[in-house]
Amino acid sequence: MLSLKLQLSELQKIKEKDIGQLRQKIEDQSKNSIELNGQLEKLGQKQQELQQLLQEKIQQMEQLRNQKQLLDQQNENNQFEINNLNKQVQSLKDQLSKPKNTKQITDTILQLEKTDKDIQKNLSCTFCNKFIKQPVTIIPCGHSYCFECKKGYNKECFKCGPKLKIEAMYRNELLDDIIAMVKLIEQSINCMKQVTQK
């Protein structure tokens, strides 16, 4: 009988020990589960942040693509204008190469002066209204300013006002070429005037 009680007592101790170990395991797994849930939540937040960052980068790429298209279009337009000016200069050179008389030269001078005035109207700074120097062109409106007239394009386009947001600006070297053409036309006018005055 005593032996049976001892055995039962031993079995009870073993069960209590097993139950204690199981409780400890359950408690450890519960803590582990809480930690894993915390890590999952952090990973979820990180994923959302990365998705938002990716979306912002995609939008920036789209804006840059649009700006490039605008610049390409403007460069194409400027190149077209340069080609037209080259044709006009060549045409006038051809006319000058074989003048028949002074009247023909005088008529050509008048035509050149009119062309020169028309071109200069389009090549004046939107801010100071003088002949543009080192042109800077704004995107998207396309207005051009002298590099030194920073007030005209520093925060907003002087001509368009705050209603139009400046997306970009660039140093317009194609306009430099057009300006060089205009100066060439002016030199041609002066040379022809000297010829007619002799």
C-alpha positions as CSV (number, residue, x, y, z in Angstrom):
1,M,0.0,0.0,0.0
2,L,2.8,2.3,1.0
3,S,4.6,1.4,-2.2
4,L,1.5,2.3,-4.3
5,K,1.2,5.7,-2.6
6,L,4.9,6.3,-3.3
7,Q,4.3,5.4,-6.9
8,L,1.3,7.6,-7.2
9,S,3.2,10.4,-5.5
10,E,6.1,10.0,-8.0
11,L,3.6,9.9,-10.9
12,Q,2.0,13.1,-9.6
13,K,5.4,14.8,-9.3
14,I,6.3,13.7,-12.9
15,K,2.9,15.0,-14.2
16,E,3.3,18.3,-12.4
17,K,6.8,18.6,-13.8
18,D,5.5,17.7,-17.3
19,I,2.7,20.2,-16.9
20,G,5.2,22.9,-15.7
21,Q,7.3,22.2,-18.8
22,L,4.3,22.3,-21.1
23,R,3.2,25.6,-19.5
24,Q,6.7,27.0,-20.0
25,K,6.7,25.9,-23.6
26,I,3.3,27.5,-24.2
27,E,4.5,30.7,-22.5
28,D,7.7,30.7,-24.6
29,Q,5.7,30.1,-27.8
30,S,3.3,32.8,-26.9
31,K,6.2,35.3,-26.5
32,N,7.7,34.0,-29.7
33,S,4.3,34.5,-31.5
34,I,4.1,38.1,-30.2
35,E,7.6,38.8,-31.4
36,L,6.8,37.3,-34.8
37,N,3.6,39.4,-35.0
38,G,5.6,42.5,-34.2
39,Q,8.2,41.7,-36.9
40,L,5.4,41.0,-39.4
41,E,3.8,44.4,-38.6
42,K,7.2,46.1,-39.1
43,L,7.7,44.3,-42.4
44,G,4.2,45.3,-43.5
45,Q,5.0,49.0,-42.7
46,K,8.4,48.7,-44.5
47,Q,6.6,47.2,-47.5
48,Q,4.1,50.1,-47.6
49,E,6.9,52.6,-47.4
50,L,8.8,50.9,-50.2
51,Q,5.6,50.8,-52.3
52,Q,5.0,54.5,-51.7
53,L,8.7,55.3,-52.5
54,L,8.4,53.3,-55.7
55,Q,5.2,55.2,-56.7
56,E,7.0,58.5,-56.1
57,K,9.9,57.4,-58.3
58,I,7.5,56.3,-61.0
59,Q,5.9,59.7,-60.9
60,Q,9.3,61.5,-61.1
61,M,10.2,59.4,-64.1
62,E,7.0,60.3,-65.8
63,Q,7.6,64.0,-65.1
64,L,11.1,63.7,-66.4
65,R,9.8,61.9,-69.5
66,N,7.3,64.7,-70.1
67,Q,9.9,67.4,-69.6
68,K,12.2,65.7,-72.1
69,Q,9.4,65.5,-74.7
70,L,8.9,69.3,-74.2
71,L,12.6,70.0,-74.6
72,D,12.8,67.8,-77.7
73,Q,9.8,69.6,-79.2
74,Q,11.3,73.0,-78.4
75,N,14.7,72.0,-79.8
76,E,13.0,70.7,-83.0
77,N,11.1,74.1,-83.3
78,N,14.3,76.0,-82.8
79,Q,16.1,73.9,-85.3
80,F,13.4,74.5,-87.8
81,E,13.7,78.3,-87.3
82,I,17.5,78.1,-87.7
83,N,17.0,76.2,-91.0
84,N,14.6,78.9,-92.2
85,L,17.0,81.6,-91.2
86,N,19.8,79.8,-93.0
87,K,17.6,79.6,-96.2
88,Q,16.8,83.3,-95.9
89,V,20.5,84.2,-95.5
90,Q,21.5,81.9,-98.4
91,S,18.7,83.4,-100.6
92,L,19.9,86.9,-99.8
93,K,23.5,86.0,-100.4
94,D,22.5,84.6,-103.8
95,Q,20.7,87.8,-104.6
96,L,23.7,89.9,-103.5
97,S,26.2,87.8,-105.5
98,K,24.8,89.2,-108.7
99,P,23.3,92.6,-108.2
100,K,22.1,94.2,-111.4
101,N,22.1,97.7,-110.0
102,T,22.0,99.9,-106.9
103,K,18.2,99.8,-106.7
104,Q,18.3,96.0,-106.4
105,I,20.8,96.3,-103.5
106,T,18.7,99.0,-101.8
107,D,15.6,96.9,-102.1
108,T,17.5,93.9,-100.6
109,I,18.7,96.1,-97.8
110,L,15.1,97.2,-97.0
111,Q,14.0,93.6,-97.1
112,L,16.8,92.5,-94.8
113,E,16.1,95.4,-92.3
114,K,12.5,94.4,-92.2
115,T,13.4,90.7,-91.6
116,D,15.9,91.8,-89.0
117,K,13.3,93.9,-87.1
118,D,10.8,91.0,-87.2
119,I,13.3,88.6,-85.8
120,Q,14.5,91.0,-83.1
121,K,11.0,91.3,-81.8
122,N,11.0,87.6,-81.1
123,L,14.5,87.7,-79.7
124,S,13.9,90.2,-76.9
125,C,14.0,89.3,-73.3
126,T,10.5,88.9,-71.7
127,F,11.8,90.8,-68.6
128,C,14.0,93.7,-69.8
129,N,12.7,93.9,-73.4
130,K,16.2,94.2,-74.7
131,F,18.0,92.0,-77.3
132,I,18.3,88.7,-75.4
133,K,21.8,87.7,-74.1
134,Q,22.7,84.1,-73.0
135,P,19.0,83.0,-73.3
136,V,17.4,80.9,-70.6
137,T,14.1,79.2,-71.6
138,I,11.4,78.1,-69.2
139,I,9.4,74.9,-69.4
140,P,6.4,74.6,-70.1
141,C,5.6,78.1,-71.3
142,G,8.6,78.5,-73.5
143,H,9.3,82.2,-72.6
144,S,13.0,83.2,-72.8
145,Y,15.0,85.6,-70.6
146,C,18.5,87.0,-70.5
147,F,20.6,84.9,-68.1
148,E,21.2,88.0,-66.0
149,C,17.4,88.8,-65.7
150,K,16.9,86.3,-62.9
151,K,13.9,88.1,-61.5
152,G,12.1,87.2,-64.6
153,Y,12.4,83.5,-64.1
154,N,13.7,82.9,-60.5
155,K,10.5,81.7,-58.9
156,E,7.8,82.1,-61.6
157,C,7.6,83.2,-65.2
158,F,7.4,87.0,-65.2
159,K,5.0,87.0,-68.1
160,C,2.8,84.1,-67.0
161,G,2.7,84.9,-63.3
162,P,2.0,82.5,-60.5
163,K,-0.7,80.6,-62.4
164,L,1.9,78.6,-64.2
165,K,4.4,76.5,-62.3
166,I,8.0,76.4,-63.6
167,E,8.8,72.7,-64.2
168,A,12.3,73.3,-65.5
169,M,14.6,75.8,-67.3
170,Y,17.6,75.4,-69.5
171,R,20.3,77.5,-71.2
172,N,18.9,77.7,-74.7
173,E,22.0,77.3,-77.0
174,L,19.9,77.0,-80.1
175,L,18.7,80.6,-79.6
176,D,22.4,81.5,-79.4
177,D,22.7,80.2,-83.0
178,I,19.7,82.2,-84.1
179,I,21.2,85.3,-82.5
180,A,24.4,84.7,-84.3
181,M,22.4,84.5,-87.6
182,V,20.7,87.8,-86.8
183,K,24.1,89.4,-86.2
184,L,25.3,88.0,-89.5
185,I,22.2,89.6,-91.2
186,E,23.1,92.9,-89.6
187,Q,26.7,92.7,-90.8
188,S,25.4,91.9,-94.3
189,I,23.1,95.0,-94.2
190,N,26.1,97.2,-93.2
191,C,28.3,95.8,-95.9
192,M,25.5,96.4,-98.5
193,K,25.0,99.9,-97.3
194,Q,28.7,100.6,-97.7
195,V,28.5,99.3,-101.3
196,T,25.6,101.5,-102.2
197,Q,27.3,104.6,-100.7
198,K,30.4,104.3,-102.8
